[in-house]
Amino acid sequence: MNYTKFSYRSRTDAGRRLAKDIKHCRGRDAVIFAIPRGGIPVAVEVAMALLCDLDIIVSRKIPIPFNTEAGYGAVTEDGIIVLNDPMVHELQLTQEQIKHHVQKVMAEIRRRQEVFRKVIAPTSVTGKQALVVDDGLASGYTMVAAIKSMRKRGAESVVAAVPVSSASGWKLVRNEADEVVCPIVSSTYSFAVARFYEQWSDLTDEEAIESLDTLKNTARGHHD
């Protein structure tokens, strides 16, 4: 496929193409973990191609108060916190401020867990390979927090798989994961994941659940 302007048509297209780069994981005792919401359509395609179980890991960035599009760290559903220490120092954030921001993020994490656990049951990753999938890496801290969560749960190894990453995000994640699968690593100054997708919008809960239903229906079709 040749793209003149965009690297991927959609998250679904990105997932199908990413799966080709993770074929070596097919047939292994692996579980794919999607980071909601944007990572879900990507992970669904990977799970269907690799015939692996799919789960979610809710990992969220901790937004900078005056620039909520950017973050200074991330937190996971099991309370793992990863901070960008140089940025925390630069922003002169106090421990109380950080604690307050984390509590707000955790409230949204709990809400997302409640929504998605109605349609996808938790899977044990103990002694297995965890493939953590998102739609892209900007700072990389959300993925790092998810990787640490997988290790805490007893994963034998952790692979981070994304369609696109910033150069700095890739380096950060490479130091944490056993392997990073990422077809496009960009060193552009003003990096944004959205720029690599022709169709891009923030997914709603409903759209993410529709993607999960696609996987369920496919699996059901194989059993019928």
Summary of the structure (lengths in Angstrom):
residues: 224
radius of gyration: 16.8
end to end distance: 33.3
largest distance: 58.7
contacts: 734
relative contact order: 0.18
helix: 43%
strand: 22%
